[in-house]
Amino acid sequence: MIRSVNIFLLFVSVAMLSGVYALKFSIEGTAAERTALAVKINEQEGELSLIKADWAVLNQPGHIDPIVKRHQVELELTPVAQEQFGAFAALPMRPEKPDAASMDALFEAIAEGVDPIDAIIELDGAE
């Protein structure tokens, strides 16, 4: 009886040993993959910082101005005039007091289940 138990324990030990051995190699592979990814991330971060530095240099007005002057005729570029911007005085003012009759009619229509926007869309003929 003891002999068969010893043989069983020997097989169990070999099975467990092979499992631990496989787990060890699996973990080493994962660690190597992680290290390779970390190196790749570091390389890409370095490339990204170079690209950001290039972008900062290329966006400086001293670099862009000669290019704009060179292609101004072909692209029909003109400086922005102050008149192209609106003035605060041109903005419509908010009504001093809301139209109470219209608001009441709107709320009554909504309470009755009529959507006033649908009526406007139907009047315009759009679907």
C-alpha positions in Angstrom: 0.0 0.0 0.0 2.7 2.4 1.0 4.6 1.6 -2.2 1.6 2.5 -4.4 1.1 5.8 -2.4 4.8 6.6 -2.9 4.5 6.0 -6.7 1.4 8.1 -6.8 3.2 10.9 -4.9 6.2 10.6 -7.2 3.9 11.2 -10.3 2.2 14.0 -8.6 5.5 15.6 -7.8 6.7 15.3 -11.4 3.5 16.8 -12.6 3.7 19.7 -10.2 7.4 20.2 -11.1 6.6 20.4 -14.8 3.7 22.8 -14.0 6.0 25.1 -12.1 8.7 24.9 -14.8 6.1 25.9 -17.5 4.9 28.7 -15.3 8.4 30.0 -14.8 9.0 30.1 -18.6 5.7 31.8 -19.2 6.5 34.5 -16.7 9.9 35.0 -18.2 8.3 35.4 -21.6 5.9 37.9 -20.3 8.6 39.9 -18.6 10.6 40.0 -21.8 7.6 41.2 -23.7 7.0 43.9 -21.1 10.6 45.0 -21.3 10.4 45.2 -25.1 7.2 47.2 -24.9 8.7 49.6 -22.4 11.7 50.2 -24.7 9.4 50.8 -27.6 7.3 53.3 -25.6 10.5 55.1 -24.6 11.6 55.3 -28.2 8.2 56.6 -29.3 8.1 59.2 -26.5 11.5 60.5 -27.7 10.2 60.7 -31.3 7.1 62.5 -30.1 9.1 65.1 -28.2 11.2 65.7 -31.4 8.0 66.1 -33.4 6.6 68.6 -30.8 9.8 70.6 -31.0 9.7 70.6 -34.8 6.0 71.7 -34.7 6.9 74.5 -32.3 9.6 75.8 -34.6 7.5 75.5 -37.7 4.6 77.4 -36.1 6.6 80.5 -35.2 5.5 83.6 -37.0 9.1 84.2 -38.3 8.9 80.9 -40.1 5.4 81.2 -41.4 5.5 84.8 -42.6 7.9 84.3 -45.6 5.9 81.3 -46.7 2.7 83.3 -46.6 4.3 86.2 -48.5 5.6 83.8 -51.1 2.2 82.2 -51.8 0.0 85.2 -51.1 -1.0 85.8 -54.7 -1.8 82.2 -55.5 -3.9 81.7 -52.4 -5.5 85.1 -52.6 -4.6 85.8 -49.0 -5.3 89.2 -47.5 -4.9 90.4 -44.0 -8.0 90.4 -41.9 -9.6 93.9 -41.7 -11.1 95.2 -38.6 -14.4 95.7 -40.4 -14.7 91.9 -40.9 -15.3 91.5 -37.2 -18.7 92.5 -35.8 -19.3 95.1 -33.1 -21.1 94.6 -29.9 -23.5 97.4 -30.9 -24.6 95.4 -34.0 -25.7 92.4 -31.8 -29.5 92.3 -31.3 -30.5 93.2 -27.8 -32.5 90.8 -25.7 -36.2 91.8 -25.4 -36.8 93.7 -22.2 -39.8 91.6 -21.3 -40.7 88.2 -22.8 -44.0 88.1 -24.7 -46.2 86.5 -22.1 -49.1 85.7 -24.5 -46.8 83.8 -26.8 -45.2 81.9 -24.0 -48.6 81.0 -22.6 -49.8 79.8 -26.0 -46.6 77.7 -26.4 -47.0 76.0 -23.0 -50.7 75.3 -23.7 -49.8 73.7 -27.0 -47.2 71.6 -25.3 -49.6 70.6 -22.6 -52.1 69.6 -25.3 -49.5 67.4 -26.9 -49.0 69.6 -30.0 -45.4 70.2 -30.9 -45.1 73.7 -32.4 -41.9 72.8 -34.1 -43.7 70.1 -36.1 -46.2 72.7 -37.3 -43.4 75.0 -38.4 -41.7 72.1 -40.3 -44.9 71.2 -42.0 -45.5 74.8 -43.1 -42.0 74.9 -44.6 -42.7 71.6 -46.4 -39.6 69.9 -45.0 -39.7 66.4 -43.7 
